[in-house]
Amino acid sequence: MRARPERAFYFRLASHLHMTVGRLLNEIGSRELTEWQVYERMAGPLGPVRDDYLAAQVAATVINVNRGKGKRARGIEAVRLRWDSREPVDPAELYSRVQKINARLGGNDIRLQPTPQD
């Protein structure tokens, strides 16, 4: 897919329109596909990628309003998930990162709290 970015676009558009890529390519002509590509460039990414940006915007805002005095503000790209990473992510490392972020934000891991006895 990296070699053919238009294929990735087809998958985004198909997902956005709730259809398979095969159906998309059979039912939508070249002119309309081009118009969809132009629309995506103007309006922003289609589908779940857009949701990732919106979630990152909220996360960056929460991080920034709670940052310490003199600390640098974080941008959207610093907190946005990157699904197309070329490096595999070790689940243990990812879990460790989540724990650190949770601690920095003052969160509690409820799994570490004693449970009430019945």
Sequence and secondary structure as in RCSB ss.txt:
>XXXX:A:sequence
MRARPERAFYFRLASHLHMTVGRLLNEIGSRELTEWQVYERMAGPLGPVRDDYLAAQVAATVINVNRGKGKRARG
IEAVRLRWDSREPVDPAELYSRVQKINARLGGNDIRLQPTPQD
>XXXX:A:secstr
  S HHHHHHHHHHHHTTS HHHHHHHS HHHHHHHHHHHHHH   THHHHHHHHHHHHHHHHHHT  TT     
HHHHS  TT SS   HHHHHHHHHHHHHHTT   GGGS     
